[in-house]
Amino acid sequence: QVQLVESGGGLVQAGGSLRLSCAASGRTFSSHAMGWFRQAPGKEREFVAAISWSGGSTYYADSVKGRFTISRDNAKNTVYLQMNSLKPEDTAVYYCNAWTTSENYWGQGTQVTVSS
């Protein structure tokens, strides 16, 4: 059974940092692009960051560029999201996503709350 399990969320003050992890199991994801999305209460799920299967290319939403860094360790089947200079508007459930042209997997999400 394929699973993506996020961890690392929590409550942090504005200006603080958190590091999210997404551990994949059930198969290898070294050929999948992986990314992070988030959904705030009452809002649509939105793209945050993505990384190519090799880790050679990364993409960011304008709202997090310069503050968040996505990385991956294919040996550990894990993708990370380092979040610095957090703002209250970053508060959301963060979801891990892994995909190819024919497959798409989602995690259950981890809550990130940034207090002002």
N, CA, C and O atoms as a MOPAC input file, in Angstrom:
PM7 MOZYME 1SCF
protein

 N      0.84500 1    -1.19300 1     0.00000 1
 C      0.00000 1     0.00000 1     0.00000 1
 C      0.88000 1     1.24300 1     0.00000 1
 O      1.79100 1     1.37800 1     0.81700 1
 N      0.59200 1     2.14000 1    -0.92400 1
 C      1.37600 1     3.36200 1    -1.02800 1
 C      0.90000 1     4.36100 1     0.01100 1
 O     -0.29800 1     4.60400 1     0.15800 1
 N      1.84500 1     4.93100 1     0.72300 1
 C      1.51200 1     5.94200 1     1.72700 1
 C      2.48600 1     7.09300 1     1.68700 1
 O      3.68700 1     6.90400 1     1.49700 1
 N      1.95200 1     8.30000 1     1.87000 1
 C      2.76500 1     9.48800 1     2.10500 1
 C      2.37900 1    10.00200 1     3.48100 1
 O      1.20700 1    10.28100 1     3.73500 1
 N      3.34800 1    10.12900 1     4.36400 1
 C      3.05600 1    10.54000 1     5.73100 1
 C      3.84600 1    11.80300 1     6.04900 1
 O      5.07700 1    11.80700 1     6.07100 1
 N      3.09400 1    12.87900 1     6.29500 1
 C      3.72000 1    14.15100 1     6.63600 1
 C      3.95800 1    14.24700 1     8.13700 1
 O      3.22500 1    13.65700 1     8.93100 1
 N      4.98000 1    14.98800 1     8.51500 1
 C      5.25400 1    15.27200 1     9.91900 1
 C      5.98300 1    16.60700 1    10.01200 1
 O      6.45800 1    17.14500 1     9.01100 1
 N      6.06100 1    17.13100 1    11.23900 1
 C      6.81800 1    18.35200 1    11.46200 1
 C      5.98600 1    19.60800 1    11.63300 1
 O      6.52000 1    20.67700 1    11.92700 1
 N      4.67700 1    19.48100 1    11.44800 1
 C      3.83400 1    20.64700 1    11.64500 1
 C      3.72800 1    21.01000 1    13.11600 1
 O      4.19700 1    20.27800 1    13.98800 1
 N      3.10400 1    22.15000 1    13.37800 1
 C      2.93000 1    22.58500 1    14.75800 1
 C      2.59800 1    24.04900 1    14.83900 1
 O      2.24100 1    24.68700 1    13.84900 1
 N      2.72400 1    24.57000 1    16.05200 1
 C      2.44300 1    25.97300 1    16.33300 1
 C      3.76400 1    26.72100 1    16.48900 1
 O      4.64700 1    26.29300 1    17.23300 1
 N      3.88700 1    27.83100 1    15.78700 1
 C      5.12000 1    28.61700 1    15.84600 1
 C      4.76100 1    30.09300 1    15.78100 1
 O      3.75000 1    30.46800 1    15.18800 1
 N      5.58500 1    30.92200 1    16.38600 1
 C      5.35900 1    32.35900 1    16.32300 1
 C      5.81800 1    32.91600 1    14.97600 1
 O      6.68500 1    32.34200 1    14.31600 1
 N      5.23800 1    34.01700 1    14.58900 1
 C      5.64200 1    34.69300 1    13.36200 1
 C      7.14300 1    34.96600 1    13.40500 1
 O      7.68500 1    35.38500 1    14.42700 1
 N      7.80000 1    34.71900 1    12.27300 1
 C      9.24100 1    34.86500 1    12.19500 1
 C     10.00200 1    33.59100 1    12.48800 1
 O     11.21000 1    33.51400 1    12.26400 1
 N      9.29600 1    32.59000 1    12.98900 1
 C      9.93500 1    31.32600 1    13.33000 1
 C     10.07800 1    30.39800 1    12.14200 1
 O      9.77300 1    30.75600 1    11.00400 1
 N     10.55200 1    29.19300 1    12.43600 1
 C     10.82100 1    28.20400 1    11.39000 1
 C     10.23500 1    26.85500 1    11.75300 1
 O     10.08300 1    26.51700 1    12.92700 1
 N      9.91300 1    26.09600 1    10.72600 1
 C      9.50500 1    24.70300 1    10.86700 1
 C     10.07700 1    23.93000 1     9.68800 1
 O     10.32500 1    24.48900 1     8.62000 1
 N     10.27900 1    22.64400 1     9.89900 1
 C     10.71300 1    21.76600 1     8.81700 1
 C      9.72700 1    20.62000 1     8.69100 1
 O      9.58800 1    19.80200 1     9.60000 1
 N      9.05400 1    20.57000 1     7.57200 1
 C      8.12600 1    19.48200 1     7.29700 1
 C      8.85200 1    18.34100 1     6.58800 1
 O      9.76700 1    18.55600 1     5.79200 1
 N      8.42100 1    17.13800 1     6.89900 1
 C      8.93800 1    15.94900 1     6.21600 1
 C      7.77600 1    15.15300 1     5.64700 1
 O      6.67700 1    15.15000 1     6.20100 1
 N      8.03000 1    14.48800 1     4.54700 1
 C      7.04400 1    13.60100 1     3.93700 1
 C      7.74700 1    12.30200 1     3.59900 1
 O      8.57900 1    12.24800 1     2.69200 1
 N      7.40700 1    11.26100 1     4.33300 1
 C      8.02100 1     9.95500 1     4.12100 1
 C      7.09900 1     9.09400 1     3.27000 1
 O      5.92100 1     8.92500 1     3.58300 1
 N      7.64400 1     8.56100 1     2.20400 1
 C      6.88000 1     7.71900 1     1.29100 1
 C      7.19200 1     6.25600 1     1.55700 1
 O      8.33500 1     5.88900 1     1.82700 1
 N      6.17500 1     5.43900 1     1.47800 1
 C      6.36500 1     4.00200 1     1.66300 1
 C      5.47400 1     3.24000 1     0.70600 1
 O      4.52400 1     3.79500 1     0.15200 1
 N      5.77600 1     1.98200 1     0.51300 1
 C      4.97600 1     1.13800 1    -0.36300 1
 C      5.55200 1     0.99900 1    -1.75100 1
 O      5.22900 1     0.05900 1    -2.47700 1
 N      6.40100 1     1.93300 1    -2.11900 1
 C      7.10000 1     1.85300 1    -3.39100 1
 C      8.16600 1     2.93800 1    -3.39700 1
 O      8.16700 1     3.81700 1    -2.53500 1
 N      9.04500 1     2.88100 1    -4.34000 1
 C     10.04900 1     3.92100 1    -4.44900 1
 C      9.48600 1     5.10500 1    -5.23200 1
 O      8.73800 1     4.92800 1    -6.19400 1
 N      9.85200 1     6.30500 1    -4.81000 1
 C      9.36500 1     7.50800 1    -5.45200 1
 C     10.47800 1     8.26400 1    -6.14900 1
 O     10.34700 1     9.45500 1    -6.43300 1
 N     11.56600 1     7.57700 1    -6.42200 1
 C     12.70600 1     8.26800 1    -7.01800 1
 C     12.41300 1     8.74800 1    -8.43200 1
 O     13.14000 1     9.59300 1    -8.95400 1
 N     11.35100 1     8.22200 1    -9.07200 1
 C     11.00200 1     8.67800 1   -10.41600 1
 C      9.83300 1     9.66400 1   -10.40900 1
 O      9.37100 1    10.09000 1   -11.46700 1
 N      9.36400 1    10.02100 1    -9.23000 1
 C      8.22200 1    10.92700 1    -9.10500 1
 C      8.67300 1    12.34500 1    -8.79300 1
 O      9.59600 1    12.55900 1    -8.00700 1
 N      8.02100 1    13.29500 1    -9.40800 1
 C      8.11800 1    14.65600 1    -8.90800 1
 C      7.35700 1    14.70900 1    -7.58000 1
 O      6.39400 1    13.96800 1    -7.38000 1
 N      7.78800 1    15.57300 1    -6.69300 1
 C      7.11500 1    15.67500 1    -5.39700 1
 C      6.92000 1    17.13500 1    -5.04100 1
 O      7.66300 1    18.00900 1    -5.48800 1
 N      5.92500 1    17.37600 1    -4.24100 1
 C      5.65700 1    18.75900 1    -3.91500 1
 C      4.84000 1    18.91600 1    -2.65300 1
 O      4.41300 1    17.94500 1    -2.02700 1
 N      4.64000 1    20.16400 1    -2.30500 1
 C      3.83800 1    20.53900 1    -1.14300 1
 C      2.73500 1    21.50200 1    -1.59200 1
 O      2.96200 1    22.42100 1    -2.38000 1
 N      1.55700 1    21.26000 1    -1.07100 1
 C      0.41300 1    22.13700 1    -1.25800 1
 C     -0.11000 1    22.48500 1     0.12500 1
 O      0.23700 1    21.83000 1     1.10800 1
 N     -0.93700 1    23.50700 1     0.20100 1
 C     -1.53000 1    23.87000 1     1.48000 1
 C     -2.95500 1    24.34300 1     1.28700 1
 O     -3.34000 1    24.82100 1     0.22000 1
 N     -3.72600 1    24.19500 1     2.35400 1
 C     -5.11200 1    24.62900 1     2.32500 1
 C     -5.45200 1    25.29800 1     3.64000 1
 O     -5.41500 1    24.67700 1     4.70200 1
 N     -5.78200 1    26.56500 1     3.55100 1
 C     -6.21600 1    27.32700 1     4.71200 1
 C     -7.72700 1    27.20200 1     4.84900 1
 O     -8.41100 1    26.90800 1     3.86800 1
 N     -8.25800 1    27.41900 1     6.04900 1
 C     -9.71700 1    27.30900 1     6.24400 1
 C    -10.48500 1    28.21300 1     5.29200 1
 O    -10.19200 1    29.40300 1     5.18000 1
 N    -11.45300 1    27.64800 1     4.61700 1
 C    -12.29200 1    28.41900 1     3.71700 1
 C    -11.65900 1    28.75800 1     2.38500 1
 O    -12.23700 1    29.50300 1     1.59400 1
 N    -10.47400 1    28.22000 1     2.12600 1
 C     -9.77700 1    28.53100 1     0.88100 1
 C     -9.49600 1    27.26100 1     0.08400 1
 O     -9.55200 1    26.14900 1     0.60800 1
 N     -9.19200 1    27.46100 1    -1.19800 1
 C     -8.81800 1    26.34800 1    -2.05800 1
 C     -7.40200 1    25.86600 1    -1.71800 1
 O     -6.57000 1    26.61600 1    -1.20600 1
 N     -7.16300 1    24.58600 1    -2.02400 1
 C     -5.80600 1    24.07600 1    -1.87700 1
 C     -4.91400 1    24.78100 1    -2.89700 1
 O     -5.29900 1    24.94900 1    -4.05400 1
 N     -3.72100 1    25.19300 1    -2.46600 1
 C     -2.83500 1    25.92200 1    -3.35800 1
 C     -1.43500 1    25.32200 1    -3.36900 1
 O     -0.98400 1    24.71100 1    -2.40000 1
 N     -0.77600 1    25.51500 1    -4.48500 1
 C      0.58500 1    25.04100 1    -4.66700 1
 C      1.54400 1    25.84300 1    -3.79900 1
 O      1.41400 1    27.06000 1    -3.66800 1
 N      2.51400 1    25.14100 1    -3.20300 1
 C      3.54200 1    25.80600 1    -2.40600 1
 C      4.92500 1    25.64400 1    -3.05200 1
 O      5.61800 1    26.62600 1    -3.31900 1
 N      5.30800 1    24.38600 1    -3.29800 1
 C      6.64400 1    24.12500 1    -3.83800 1
 C      6.66500 1    22.74300 1    -4.46100 1
 O      5.87000 1    21.87400 1    -4.10200 1
 N      7.58700 1    22.54500 1    -5.40500 1
 C      7.73900 1    21.24100 1    -6.04800 1
 C      9.20500 1    21.01200 1    -6.37900 1
 O      9.99400 1    21.95100 1    -6.48800 1
 N      9.54800 1    19.73300 1    -6.53500 1
 C     10.91800 1    19.35800 1    -6.84500 1
 C     10.88600 1    18.20700 1    -7.83100 1
 O     10.07000 1    17.29400 1    -7.70600 1
 N     11.77200 1    18.25200 1    -8.80700 1
 C     11.82100 1    17.20500 1    -9.81800 1
 C     12.31700 1    15.89000 1    -9.21500 1
 O     12.80800 1    15.86100 1    -8.08600 1
 N     12.18300 1    14.80300 1    -9.98100 1
 C     12.55200 1    13.48800 1    -9.46900 1
 C     14.02000 1    13.43300 1    -9.07200 1
 O     14.37500 1    12.72100 1    -8.13300 1
 N     14.86800 1    14.16000 1    -9.75900 1
 C     16.30700 1    14.13400 1    -9.47400 1
 C     16.70800 1    15.14400 1    -8.40400 1
 O     17.81000 1    15.08700 1    -7.85900 1
 N     15.79600 1    16.06800 1    -8.11300 1
 C     16.13500 1    17.15300 1    -7.19600 1
 C     16.82200 1    18.31700 1    -7.88700 1
 O     17.17400 1    19.30500 1    -7.24300 1
 N     17.01300 1    18.20600 1    -9.18800 1
 C     17.75400 1    19.23000 1    -9.90000 1
 C     16.98200 1    20.48800 1   -10.19600 1
 O     17.56600 1    21.53600 1   -10.47200 1
 N     15.63400 1    20.38700 1   -10.13800 1
 C     14.79400 1    21.55500 1   -10.41500 1
 C     13.80800 1    21.74400 1    -9.27300 1
 O     13.22400 1    20.78400 1    -8.77200 1
 N     13.63400 1    22.98500 1    -8.87400 1
 C     12.67100 1    23.32100 1    -7.83300 1
 C     11.80200 1    24.48000 1    -8.29100 1
 O     12.20900 1    25.30300 1    -9.11100 1
 N     10.60600 1    24.52200 1    -7.74600 1
 C      9.62400 1    25.53800 1    -8.12200 1
 C      8.91500 1    25.99600 1    -6.85800 1
 O      8.66500 1    25.20900 1    -5.94600 1
 N      8.59400 1    27.29200 1    -6.82100 1
 C      7.96900 1    27.86100 1    -5.63700 1
 C      6.84200 1    28.81200 1    -6.00700 1
 O      6.88600 1    29.48300 1    -7.03800 1
 N      5.84400 1    28.85700 1    -5.15800 1
 C      4.83900 1    29.90300 1    -5.26600 1
 C      5.49700 1    31.23200 1    -4.90600 1
 O      6.40800 1    31.28100 1    -4.07900 1
 N      5.03500 1    32.29000 1    -5.52500 1
 C      5.61700 1    33.61300 1    -5.26100 1
 C      5.52300 1    33.97000 1    -3.77900 1
 O      6.39700 1    34.64900 1    -3.24000 1
 N      4.46600 1    33.51200 1    -3.13200 1
 C      4.22500 1    33.88000 1    -1.73400 1
 C      5.25000 1    33.27400 1    -0.76800 1
 O      5.38200 1    33.74200 1     0.36300 1
 N      5.96800 1    32.24700 1    -1.20000 1
 C      6.92300 1    31.60200 1    -0.29400 1
 C      8.35700 1    31.68900 1    -0.80100 1
 O      9.28800 1    31.28000 1    -0.10700 1
 N      8.53800 1    32.21300 1    -1.99400 1
 C      9.86500 1    32.27900 1    -2.58600 1
 C     10.81100 1    33.07400 1    -1.69500 1
 O     10.47300 1    34.16600 1    -1.23800 1
 N     11.99100 1    32.52600 1    -1.45300 1
 C     12.97500 1    33.18100 1    -0.59700 1
 C     12.82200 1    32.83900 1     0.86600 1
 O     13.71000 1    33.13700 1     1.66500 1
 N     11.70200 1    32.21200 1     1.23900 1
 C     11.48700 1    31.83600 1     2.64200 1
 C     11.44200 1    30.32000 1     2.83200 1
 O     11.87700 1    29.80900 1     3.86400 1
 N     10.92500 1    29.61400 1     1.85200 1
 C     10.77600 1    28.15100 1     1.93700 1
 C     11.78200 1    27.48700 1     1.00600 1
 O     12.12600 1    28.02800 1    -0.04500 1
 N     12.24500 1    26.31100 1     1.40500 1
 C     13.15700 1    25.52300 1     0.57200 1
 C     12.69600 1    24.07300 1     0.54600 1
 O     12.52000 1    23.44900 1     1.59300 1
 N     12.50300 1    23.54400 1    -0.65000 1
 C     12.12900 1    22.13400 1    -0.80200 1
 C     13.36500 1    21.33700 1    -1.16700 1
 O     14.21900 1    21.79600 1    -1.92600 1
 N     13.44700 1    20.13500 1    -0.61600 1
 C     14.55700 1    19.24100 1    -0.93400 1
 C     14.06800 1    17.79900 1    -0.82100 1
 O     12.98400 1    17.54300 1    -0.29900 1
 N     14.86500 1    16.87600 1    -1.30800 1
 C     14.47900 1    15.46700 1    -1.22700 1
 C     15.70500 1    14.59600 1    -1.03200 1
 O     16.82200 1    14.95200 1    -1.40700 1
 N     15.45500 1    13.43700 1    -0.43000 1
 C     16.48000 1    12.41700 1    -0.24800 1
 C     15.89700 1    11.12200 1    -0.80100 1
 O     15.12400 1    10.44700 1    -0.12100 1
 N     16.26100 1    10.77700 1    -2.02000 1
 C     15.67200 1     9.60000 1    -2.66000 1
 C     16.07400 1     8.30400 1    -1.96100 1
 O     15.33300 1     7.32200 1    -2.01000 1
 N     17.22600 1     8.29100 1    -1.31900 1
 C     17.63400 1     7.09200 1    -0.58200 1
 C     16.69400 1     6.83100 1     0.59100 1
 O     16.49600 1     5.68500 1     0.99400 1
 N     16.11600 1     7.90400 1     1.13500 1
 C     15.18900 1     7.78100 1     2.26500 1
 C     13.73900 1     7.88800 1     1.83000 1
 O     12.83400 1     7.80400 1     2.66000 1
 N     13.51000 1     8.07300 1     0.53100 1
 C     12.13300 1     8.22500 1     0.03200 1
 C     11.40200 1     9.35300 1     0.76300 1
 O     10.23200 1     9.21800 1     1.12100 1
 N     12.09300 1    10.44800 1     0.97700 1
 C     11.56000 1    11.53100 1     1.79500 1
 C     11.77100 1    12.87400 1     1.10400 1
 O     12.80700 1    13.12100 1     0.48500 1
 N     10.76200 1    13.73300 1     1.22600 1
 C     10.86700 1    15.11100 1     0.74800 1
 C     10.66800 1    16.03900 1     1.94600 1
 O      9.90700 1    15.73200 1     2.86400 1
 N     11.35200 1    17.15900 1     1.92200 1
 C     11.33900 1    18.10000 1     3.03500 1
 C     10.87800 1    19.47800 1     2.56700 1
 O     11.00400 1    19.82900 1     1.39400 1
 N     10.35000 1    20.23800 1     3.50000 1
 C     10.04300 1    21.63700 1     3.25200 1
 C     10.53500 1    22.43300 1     4.45300 1
 O      9.94000 1    22.38700 1     5.52900 1
 N     11.62100 1    23.15800 1     4.25600 1
 C     12.14200 1    24.04400 1     5.29100 1
 C     11.42500 1    25.38600 1     5.16000 1
 O     11.47500 1    26.02900 1     4.11200 1
 N     10.77000 1    25.79000 1     6.21800 1
 C      9.98500 1    27.01900 1     6.19600 1
 C     10.57300 1    28.01000 1     7.19100 1
 O     10.56300 1    27.76400 1     8.39800 1
 N     11.07800 1    29.11400 1     6.69400 1
 C     11.66600 1    30.15900 1     7.53000 1
 C     10.83200 1    31.43600 1     7.42800 1
 O     10.00900 1    31.58900 1     6.52600 1
 N     11.06100 1    32.33400 1     8.35800 1
 C     10.35500 1    33.62900 1     8.36200 1
 C      8.85700 1    33.44300 1     8.19400 1
 O      8.22200 1    34.10800 1     7.37600 1
 N      8.31000 1    32.54200 1     8.96800 1
 C      6.88600 1    32.21100 1     8.82500 1
 C      5.99800 1    33.39500 1     9.17400 1
 O      6.31300 1    34.20300 1    10.04800 1
 N      4.88100 1    33.47000 1     8.46300 1
 C      3.90800 1    34.54900 1     8.64200 1
 C      2.56400 1    33.94400 1     9.02600 1
 O      2.30700 1    32.77900 1     8.72300 1
 N      1.71100 1    34.70600 1     9.68100 1
 C      0.37700 1    34.17600 1    10.02000 1
 C     -0.37400 1    33.66400 1     8.79500 1
 O     -1.14800 1    32.71300 1     8.90200 1
 N     -0.16000 1    34.27500 1     7.64700 1
 C     -0.85400 1    33.82700 1     6.43300 1
 C     -0.32800 1    32.49500 1     5.89700 1
 O     -0.88500 1    31.95100 1     4.94400 1
 N      0.72700 1    31.97200 1     6.49600 1
 C      1.19500 1    30.62600 1     6.13900 1
 C      0.40800 1    29.54100 1     6.87300 1
 O      0.58900 1    28.35400 1     6.60200 1
 N     -0.45500 1    29.93700 1     7.78900 1
 C     -1.25700 1    28.97600 1     8.53200 1
 C     -2.15200 1    28.17700 1     7.58800 1
 O     -2.92800 1    28.74700 1     6.82100 1
 N     -2.03500 1    26.85400 1     7.65500 1
 C     -2.79200 1    25.97500 1     6.75400 1
 C     -2.46500 1    24.52900 1     7.09400 1
 O     -1.55400 1    24.23900 1     7.86900 1
 N     -3.23100 1    23.64000 1     6.49600 1
 C     -2.84000 1    22.22600 1     6.47300 1
 C     -1.94300 1    22.02900 1     5.25400 1
 O     -2.31000 1    22.40400 1     4.14000 1
 N     -0.79200 1    21.45300 1     5.46200 1
 C      0.17400 1    21.23700 1     4.39200 1
 C      0.13300 1    19.77500 1     3.95500 1
 O      0.20900 1    18.85700 1     4.77100 1
 N      0.01000 1    19.59200 1     2.64900 1
 C     -0.12200 1    18.26000 1     2.07000 1
 C      1.07200 1    17.94700 1     1.17500 1
 O      1.55400 1    18.79900 1     0.42800 1
 N      1.53000 1    16.72000 1     1.26900 1
 C      2.58500 1    16.21200 1     0.39600 1
 C      1.93000 1    15.54900 1    -0.81600 1
 O      0.88000 1    14.91600 1    -0.70300 1
 N      2.56100 1    15.70300 1    -1.95700 1
 C      2.03600 1    15.14800 1    -3.20800 1
 C      3.18500 1    14.53800 1    -3.99300 1
 O      4.27100 1    15.11300 1    -4.06400 1
 N      2.94200 1    13.36700 1    -4.58700 1
 C      3.92900 1    12.71300 1    -5.44000 1
 C      3.24200 1    12.31600 1    -6.73000 1
 O      2.14100 1    11.76700 1    -6.69400 1
 N      3.86200 1    12.57700 1    -7.86500 1
 C      3.15500 1    12.30900 1    -9.12000 1
 C      4.10600 1    12.01300 1   -10.27600 1
 O      5.26500 1    12.42600 1   -10.31000 1
 N      3.53300 1    11.27200 1   -11.21500 1
 C      4.10700 1    11.14100 1   -12.53700 1
 C      2.98400 1    11.45700 1   -13.51300 1
 O      1.94300 1    11.97000 1   -13.10200 1
 N      3.16800 1    11.16800 1   -14.77700 1
 C      2.08500 1    11.41600 1   -15.74000 1
 C      0.94000 1    10.43700 1   -15.54400 1
 O     -0.16900 1    10.68700 1   -16.01600 1
 N      1.18700 1     9.32600 1   -14.85700 1
 C      0.13700 1     8.31900 1   -14.71000 1
 C     -0.22800 1     8.01100 1   -13.26600 1
 O     -1.14400 1     7.22400 1   -13.02700 1
 N      0.44900 1     8.60000 1   -12.30800 1
 C      0.17900 1     8.32800 1   -10.90000 1
 C      0.11600 1     9.63700 1   -10.11700 1
 O      0.76100 1    10.62400 1   -10.46900 1
 N     -0.66800 1     9.62000 1    -9.05800 1
 C     -0.78600 1    10.81400 1    -8.22200 1
 C     -1.14000 1    10.36600 1    -6.81000 1
 O     -2.15800 1     9.70400 1    -6.60700 1
 N     -0.31200 1    10.71900 1    -5.83600 1
 C     -0.52800 1    10.31500 1    -4.45900 1
 C     -0.51800 1    11.53800 1    -3.55100 1
 O      0.22800 1    12.49300 1    -3.76900 1
 N     -1.37900 1    11.48200 1    -2.51300 1
 C     -1.46900 1    12.56000 1    -1.53000 1
 C     -1.29300 1    12.00700 1    -0.13100 1
 O     -1.69500 1    10.88100 1     0.16000 1
 N     -0.69000 1    12.80500 1     0.72700 1
 C     -0.66000 1    12.50000 1     2.14200 1
 C     -1.89800 1    13.02000 1     2.83000 1
 O     -2.76700 1    13.62400 1     2.20300 1
 N     -1.97400 1    12.77700 1     4.14700 1
 C     -3.14100 1    13.18000 1     4.93400 1
 C     -3.04700 1    14.61600 1     5.41700 1
 O     -4.05500 1    15.20000 1     5.81700 1
 N     -1.87500 1    15.18600 1     5.38700 1
 C     -1.71000 1    16.57900 1     5.77600 1
 C     -1.17700 1    16.75100 1     7.19100 1
 O     -1.36000 1    15.89100 1     8.05300 1
 N     -0.51800 1    17.87700 1     7.40600 1
 C     -0.03900 1    18.25200 1     8.73300 1
 C     -0.34800 1    19.72600 1     8.95500 1
 O     -0.15400 1    20.55400 1     8.06500 1
 N     -0.82800 1    20.04100 1    10.14700 1
 C     -1.27400 1    21.41400 1    10.44400 1
 C     -0.08000 1    22.29200 1    10.80300 1
 O      0.76300 1    21.92200 1    11.62000 1
 N     -0.02900 1    23.44500 1    10.18100 1
 C      0.94600 1    24.48100 1    10.53700 1
 C      0.16300 1    25.71300 1    10.96800 1
 O     -0.67400 1    26.22100 1    10.22200 1
 N      0.44100 1    26.18800 1    12.17600 1
 C     -0.22900 1    27.37700 1    12.69200 1
 C      0.82400 1    28.39200 1    13.10000 1
 O      1.70900 1    28.10100 1    13.90400 1
 N      0.71700 1    29.58500 1    12.53400 1
 C      1.66900 1    30.65400 1    12.82600 1
 C      0.92300 1    31.75400 1    13.57500 1
 O     -0.01600 1    32.34900 1    13.04500 1
 N      1.34000 1    32.01400 1    14.78700 1
 C      0.68700 1    33.04200 1    15.60100 1
 C      1.38700 1    34.38900 1    15.42400 1
 O      2.59700 1    34.46300 1    15.20800 1
 N      0.59100 1    35.44200 1    15.52300 1
 C      1.15300 1    36.79300 1    15.32800 1
 C      1.63900 1    37.38400 1    16.63600 1
 O      2.13900 1    38.50900 1    16.65700 1

